[in-house]
Amino acid sequence: MYIERKPSTIMTVIDRIYHPIAQNMGVTLLLRNEIRPEIQFPPRFFINLIQITGNLVANAIKYTTPRGLVDVVFTLNTESNNSKIIITVKDTGKGITPDLVAVMNQSNQAANLMSEDAEEDFGTRLEYVKQLVSEEMGHIFVTSERDAGTVYSLTLPIPNNFKNRKNRISSIVENDAMFLNGS
């Protein structure tokens, strides 16, 4: 079975998994893809984006009170030679501790993100997200206010071999050279 590895497919997967959970908890889940529909990601990058987004959404839903909001936005930055996907996950939940924010914002991989008042799966999910972002050579920046929510902003460089589909012509961009239909 072929799966289109588009940003919209990631949003569909996240919606199918987490929308029912959010609904049961009385939380609004808003997913927005602002990336052109013809973009296709390499398989590993695509799977990592699903895992990163899913873990952040799961945490956000779990710690957001009923009538709260979890807002996920995908955008693309193509200003430089290297395209980057920007993922923002914002919630109106209880927020995370300043210590945890500081650890998340460190550029190196943290050994343990657990705080005394955090549940085990919370720290485990964030450790996994930080590991995946690091593997993809990306950056994560977190802001949080007690009882006002948390914002996770991730920037991940898109590998140079991503596909750009337009009018049924596949092109592969590799080292600033473009190949049409694999030629």
C-alpha positions in Angstrom: 0.0 0.0 0.0 1.4 3.4 -1.0 0.9 6.3 1.4 1.5 9.8 0.3 4.1 11.3 2.6 2.6 14.8 2.7 2.2 17.2 5.6 -1.6 16.8 5.1 -1.3 13.1 5.6 0.5 13.7 8.9 -2.4 15.9 9.9 -4.9 13.3 8.9 -3.1 10.6 11.0 -2.9 12.9 14.0 -6.6 13.8 13.6 -7.7 10.2 13.4 -5.7 9.2 16.5 -6.1 12.2 18.8 -9.4 13.9 17.8 -11.6 11.3 19.6 -9.4 11.5 22.7 -9.6 15.3 22.7 -13.3 15.2 22.2 -13.8 12.8 25.1 -11.8 15.2 27.3 -13.7 18.3 26.1 -10.6 19.8 24.4 -10.7 21.4 21.0 -8.0 20.0 18.7 -7.2 22.4 15.8 -4.9 21.2 13.0 -3.7 23.5 10.3 -1.4 22.7 7.4 -0.1 25.7 5.6 2.4 23.8 3.4 1.8 23.4 -0.3 0.1 20.1 -1.1 2.6 18.8 -3.6 5.5 18.4 -1.0 6.4 14.8 -0.3 8.8 13.9 2.6 11.3 11.0 2.7 9.9 8.0 4.6 12.0 8.2 7.7 11.5 12.0 8.0 7.8 11.5 7.5 7.5 8.9 10.2 9.6 11.0 12.6 7.2 14.0 12.0 4.2 11.8 12.9 5.9 10.7 16.1 7.1 14.2 17.1 3.7 15.7 16.5 1.8 12.9 18.0 3.7 12.9 21.3 3.4 16.7 21.6 -0.3 16.6 20.9 -0.8 13.7 23.4 0.9 15.7 26.1 -1.0 18.9 25.2 -4.4 17.1 25.3 -3.6 15.3 28.5 -2.7 18.5 30.4 -5.4 20.8 28.9 -8.6 21.3 30.9 -12.0 20.8 29.4 -13.0 23.7 27.0 -9.3 24.2 26.4 -7.5 24.3 23.0 -4.7 22.4 21.4 -3.6 24.2 18.2 -1.1 22.6 15.7 0.3 24.4 12.7 2.7 23.3 10.0 4.4 25.9 7.9 7.4 25.9 5.5 10.3 28.3 5.5 12.0 28.3 2.1 13.9 31.6 2.4 17.3 30.1 2.3 18.8 27.2 0.2 17.6 24.8 2.8 13.8 24.3 3.3 12.6 23.9 6.9 9.4 22.7 8.3 8.1 24.7 11.3 5.8 22.9 13.7 4.0 24.8 16.4 2.0 23.0 19.1 0.2 25.4 21.4 -2.1 24.5 24.3 -4.1 26.3 26.9 -3.2 23.7 29.6 -1.6 24.0 33.0 1.9 24.7 31.6 5.2 23.2 32.5 7.8 24.2 35.1 10.5 26.7 34.3 13.1 24.0 35.0 11.5 21.8 32.3 11.3 24.7 29.9 15.0 25.4 30.4 15.9 21.7 29.8 13.8 21.6 26.7 15.5 24.7 25.3 19.0 23.4 25.8 20.6 22.4 22.6 22.1 19.2 23.9 20.2 16.0 24.6 19.0 16.0 28.2 19.4 12.8 30.2 16.2 13.2 32.0 13.3 15.6 31.6 11.4 14.4 34.6 10.4 17.0 37.2 9.1 16.1 40.6 5.5 16.9 39.8 5.4 15.5 36.3 3.9 12.2 35.4 6.3 9.6 34.0 4.8 9.5 30.5 5.0 13.3 30.2 8.8 13.3 30.7 9.3 10.2 28.5 7.3 11.7 25.6 9.3 15.0 25.8 12.6 13.1 26.0 11.6 11.1 22.9 10.5 14.3 21.0 13.8 16.0 21.9 15.7 12.9 20.7 13.9 12.8 17.4 14.3 16.6 16.8 18.0 16.2 17.5 18.3 13.2 15.1 16.7 15.4 12.4 19.2 18.2 13.2 16.3 20.4 14.3 15.7 22.8 17.1 13.0 23.1 19.7 12.0 26.2 21.6 9.5 26.0 24.5 7.6 28.8 26.3 5.2 28.2 29.1 3.2 30.0 31.7 1.6 28.4 34.7 -2.2 27.8 34.0 -1.8 29.6 30.7 -0.4 26.8 28.5 2.7 25.8 26.7 4.0 26.6 23.2 6.4 24.1 21.4 8.1 25.6 18.4 10.1 23.2 16.3 12.2 23.9 13.2 13.4 20.9 11.2 15.5 21.0 8.1 13.8 19.1 5.3 16.2 16.5 3.8 17.5 17.6 0.3 15.9 14.6 -1.4 12.3 15.6 -0.7 9.8 15.3 -3.6 7.8 18.2 -5.0 4.8 16.9 -6.9 3.2 19.2 -9.4 1.0 18.3 -12.4 1.9 14.6 -12.0 5.6 15.3 -12.6 7.8 14.1 -9.8 11.0 16.1 -9.1 13.7 15.3 -6.7 15.8 18.1 -5.3 19.3 17.0 -4.4 22.2 19.2 -3.6 20.5 22.2 -5.4 20.1 20.1 -8.6 16.6 19.1 -9.7 15.8 15.8 -11.4 12.4 15.4 -13.1 10.8 11.9 -13.1 13.9 10.4 -11.5 16.2 11.3 -14.5 
